[in-house]
Amino acid sequence: MTNEAAKPRDEWDLVELP
């Protein structure tokens, strides 16, 4: 969750990682 402020789906930020 780096850009949680820019991303509305901060929860998915970790899942997006390869």
N, C-alpha and C positions, 0 to 999 in steps of 0.2 A: 504493500500500500504506500507507494511513493507519492503519486499524484492523486491522492484521495480527494483533494479539493477540486481538481480539474476533472476527475472521473466520478460520475454519479454512481458507478458500480465499483466502489473501492474494494468490495469483497471479491470481485472477479479479477482484480489486479494481480493477485497472487496466482490465480489459476491460468492467467494468460501467459505466464512464464513457461518457457519450453522445458 
